[in-house]
């Protein structure tokens, strides 16, 4: 929730990994169901935690990823989305990525709700998890076209976990979401944390994983345009490309993400 903290992490990684490079960057931090609050940087707390800080950290780590790729032939960036990139319900309407959720509008994005997977808290969550998909495709396209040393980076994948019993909703008192009894609902999760981690491990290590691909429990195969509970668990494979993450969404996300991160991108 702090760009200064992300910048400090980037500086530490540069100091420690300058010679060896970074083989895998896994952007896996996430919160879910939090209220309409601003970070110290003025952004929505869910969007900054789930996407904007990942955008900044990835930028800061590109030289390290390029170094690893030059030394060992490849490096990977793994982003983590969700079946909640699309959520059914009248309050969600057009679920395309909207610029206002990426801007410094924290605290002015629909107010609060207290029902799991319903209301304004989860509209903002849906936007953040769709942003993970859009960012993955946008990063892949830009690095492929860039023709720079960083274009050697191989494996800008995205993986999507099924539901797991984790602390994203119901952690220790004071650490969970703003949805009452969220921890109880999270126990609907169908996988252990160990099973849920398989997607990360596969994308980090599987030589068959291809850049820009979207991995997760197959359900109906992806690109359905509606929430698919079949993606909660089950056999993992490559999902169809998400239609909500088209070129227009990618261009918008990139520009809208650069704006709040700007001072740290130029540092």
Secondary structure, 3 states (H helix, E strand, C coil): CCHHHHHHHHHHHHHHHCCCCCCEEEECCCCCCCCCCECCCCCEHHHHHHHHHHHHHHHHHHHHHHHHHHHHCCCEEEEEECHHHCCCCCCCCCCCCCHHHCCCCCCCCCCCCCCCCCCHHHHHHHHHHHHHHHHHHHHHHHHHHHCCHHHHCCCEEEEECCCECCHHHHCCCCCCCCCCCHHHHHCCCCECHHHHCHHHHHHHHCCCCCCCCEEEECCCCCCCCCCCHHHCCCCEEEECCCHHHCHHHHHHHHHHHHHHHHHHHCC
